[in-house]
């Protein structure tokens, strides 16, 4: 079975969330705060097991830009200056499932 592929990404400033539709029929909404505090970047996740940092105070964070990374991911830029997380489609799908 193939992995779900995003067919639509909508960044909603009003909802402060990323709404994603996948080709398996799933619609997901991931709050910007979740995207920021769960960023796959080394700044958040660390460089090895057990090094993940707890990020707080991001309930009002916004996504200001999204840049495609090849065909497999998107790099998000947040208004607090964070811009080093590359979110793969699989990672976004997992975040969407846990946010549901």
Secondary structure as the mmCIF struct_conf table of DSSP 4:
data_model
#
loop_
_struct_conf.conf_type_id
_struct_conf.id
_struct_conf.beg_label_comp_id
_struct_conf.beg_label_asym_id
_struct_conf.beg_label_seq_id
_struct_conf.end_label_comp_id
_struct_conf.end_label_asym_id
_struct_conf.end_label_seq_id
HELX_LH_PP_P HELX_LH_PP_P1 UNK A 2 UNK A 4
STRN STRN1 UNK A 6 UNK A 12
TURN_TY1_P TURN_TY1_P1 UNK A 13 UNK A 16
STRN STRN2 UNK A 17 UNK A 22
TURN_TY1_P TURN_TY1_P2 UNK A 23 UNK A 24
BEND BEND1 UNK A 25 UNK A 25
STRN STRN3 UNK A 27 UNK A 31
HELX_RH_AL_P HELX_RH_AL_P1 UNK A 32 UNK A 37
TURN_TY1_P TURN_TY1_P3 UNK A 38 UNK A 38
BEND BEND2 UNK A 41 UNK A 41
HELX_RH_AL_P HELX_RH_AL_P2 UNK A 42 UNK A 45
BEND BEND3 UNK A 47 UNK A 48
TURN_TY1_P TURN_TY1_P4 UNK A 49 UNK A 50
HELX_LH_PP_P HELX_LH_PP_P2 UNK A 52 UNK A 54
BEND BEND4 UNK A 57 UNK A 57
TURN_TY1_P TURN_TY1_P5 UNK A 59 UNK A 60
STRN STRN4 UNK A 63 UNK A 69
TURN_TY1_P TURN_TY1_P6 UNK A 70 UNK A 72
STRN STRN5 UNK A 73 UNK A 78
TURN_TY1_P TURN_TY1_P7 UNK A 79 UNK A 80
BEND BEND5 UNK A 81 UNK A 81
STRN STRN6 UNK A 86 UNK A 88
HELX_RH_AL_P HELX_RH_AL_P3 UNK A 89 UNK A 99
#
